Amino acid sequence: MIIMKNSNNRFQDIEKVIDLLPQRNCGRCGFVDCHEYAAALIKRNASLDQCRRLNEKKAREISRIISRETIEN
């Protein structure tokens, strides 16, 4: 069974992802800004390789946050 996190936890995860992104709001990822990109990452509507300014360490941290978004029991 898969349980989705509630919206408050999802918002906190988006904020964590935003903190790890370069926050340049350059749009090179295809999204208007880093906030929109972070939300898409959490919803799994974007991939980490879309941000060309993201270093490997932060990408791994974001990946962990994204993988916690869906909890399996």
ChimeraX attribute file (.defattr): number of C-alpha atoms within 10 A of each C-alpha:
attribute: neighborCount
match mode: 1-to-1
recipient: residues
	/A:1	5
	/A:2	8
	/A:3	10
	/A:4	12
	/A:5	13
	/A:6	9
	/A:7	9
	/A:8	9
	/A:9	12
	/A:10	18
	/A:11	14
	/A:12	11
	/A:13	20
	/A:14	24
	/A:15	14
	/A:16	15
	/A:17	24
	/A:18	19
	/A:19	15
	/A:20	18
	/A:21	20
	/A:22	15
	/A:23	13
	/A:24	10
	/A:25	15
	/A:26	14
	/A:27	14
	/A:28	13
	/A:29	18
	/A:30	12
	/A:31	17
	/A:32	12
	/A:33	16
	/A:34	22
	/A:35	18
	/A:36	15
	/A:37	26
	/A:38	27
	/A:39	19
	/A:40	15
	/A:41	19
	/A:42	23
	/A:43	13
	/A:44	13
	/A:45	10
	/A:46	17
	/A:47	14
	/A:48	18
	/A:49	10
	/A:50	14
	/A:51	20
	/A:52	10
	/A:53	14
	/A:54	15
	/A:55	12
	/A:56	10
	/A:57	10
	/A:58	16
	/A:59	17
	/A:60	12
	/A:61	13
	/A:62	24
	/A:63	17
	/A:64	11
	/A:65	18
	/A:66	19
	/A:67	11
	/A:68	14
	/A:69	19
	/A:70	13
	/A:71	11
	/A:72	9
	/A:73	6
